[in-house]
Amino acid sequence: MRPDPAAVHTAAFAEGRRLRERAERRRARHMARVEAHMARIQRHRARHLRRMAVRRARRLHPAAIALVVLLVGMTIAGGVAVTALTLVVFMFMLSALAGPALLVGGTAVLLTRRHRRRRAMAAGTAPLPRRPAAPPRPEAVWEKARDRFAALKAEYAAFECDPMEVLRRPALADVSVPSTARFVDAFAEAQALETDAYPPAEHATSFVSAVDRAERAWRAAVDAAERIRLSGLDPAERATVERVIKLLTTARDSDSEPERAAAYARARAELGKLDRAGVIHLPRGAAAALDKAARGALPA
């Protein structure tokens, strides 16, 4: 008769849990012994330092004896002024001699207080940790998501309305590129979930998640377009696009109205050829911006 797999699994799990619990108990006992040993070492060290401080304080330094003898002799021989000067020198030398004893005593007090703090923490009387910060309100999260989506829409619109940027990064306007297609889908999802007022909680959560996906997809599409640029075109098409970029640059920067009008006319003609060949399709915003700039270049 074959054993029941579920029973075998349950028994193995119980055995593993028992072994883990036994190992935890052994570790806890070992840590307790280590803590007790360290506490004994700290107590012995503090006691030794206190004893050394007391011994040094009781010991009378030979220099102090010489100073006392000098003070007495000069008091007998010399008068008040000399006595005052000798007293000042004596106090200075006494403080210099007592400095090491004070340092040792302070160290002993510091070690004693540290040991007491460790004992208090081991006994469970340490201060409680700070309470975690309260999670943000759902309304605030939704409002921030709306602001982020508004910034994303503005960035996307700025790209689609700039013919130069579309020509430099045509993959970002081409939905046949996978990264651009994913962004367009994520952007449409977030736009469909956007509302003017705070919606029900489930709808707000879906909108926040959609904005997160749209932002990630936009960054990925921008990075892919930066890498691709004009590498997907053949040499002749690439040369045509670069010529159109130069014409638009001339039309934008030239101070001569006839030169600007001629540059815009040639650029629009070249773009028409590229569009009919299916090489580059200008978005509506970029085409409208180009037409507006060309009309502004025409003489009144």
C-alpha positions, 0 to 999 in steps of 0.5 A, a space after each residue: 500500500 502506497 503512503 498518502 502523499 498529503 500525509 507524508 507532506 504534512 509530517 515532513 512539514 511538522 518535522 521541519 517546523 519542530 526542528 526550526 523551533 528547537 534551533 530558535 530556542 538554542 539560539 535564544 539560550 546562546 544569546 542570553 548567555 552571551 549577554 550575561 557574560 558581557 554584562 559581567 565583564 562590564 560590571 568587573 571593568 567598572 568596579 576595577 576603574 572605580 577602585 583605581 580612581 579611589 586609590 589614585 585619589 588617596 595616593 599623595 603625589 611626591 610633587 604635592 608633598 614638595 609643594 606643601 613643604 615649599 608653601 610652608 617654608 615660604 610662608 615662614 620666610 617671605 610674607 603675604 605676597 610670596 604666600 599668595 603666589 605660592 598658593 596659586 602655583 600650588 592650586 595649579 599643580 594640584 589640578 594637574 595632578 588630580 586630572 587623571 583621577 577625574 578622567 578615570 572616575 568619569 569613565 567609570 561612571 559612563 560605563 556604569 550608566 551604559 551597563 544600566 541602559 543595556 540591562 534596561 533594554 534586556 529587561 524590556 523597559 526600552 522606549 517603544 519605537 515610533 508609530 508608523 506613519 499613517 497611509 495617505 488618504 485615497 483622495 490625496 492619492 487620486 489627486 496626485 495621480 491626476 496631476 501626474 497624468 496632466 503632466 504626461 498629457 502635456 509632454 505627449 502633446 508637446 511632442 506631437 505638436 513639434 515637427 522637429 521632434 517627430 522627425 528626430 524620433 519618428 518611432 515615438 509616433 509610429 504605433 507599429 513600434 511595440 513600445 509605442 503601441 503599448 504606451 498608446 493603449 495604456 494612455 487610452 486606458 488612463 484617459 478613459 478612467 479620468 474623471 473631474 471629481 473623485 469617483 468611487 474607491 474602486 474606480 479611483 484605484 483603477 485610475 491610479 494604477 492606469 496612470 502608473 502603467 501609462 507613465 512607465 510605458 511612456 518612459 519605455 517608448 521614449 527610450 526606445 525611440 531615442 535608441 532607434 531614431 532614424 536607424 529603421 530607414 534606408 540611406 535615401 529616406 534617412 537623407 531626406 529626413 535630415 534634409 527636411 530637418 535642415 530646412 525647418 531649422 533654416 525656416 525657424 532661424 532665418 531673418 529673411 521672410 522669402 528664405 523662410 517661406 521657401 524653406 517651409 515650402 520645400 520642407 512641406 513638399 518633402 514631407 508629403 513625399 515621405 507621407 505618401 511613401 509611408 516612411 513617416 506620418 506626421 501627427 495632426 498636431 505637428 502638421 497643424 503647427 507646420 501649416 501655421 508656421 508656413 502661413 506666418 512666413 508668407 508675406 501679407 
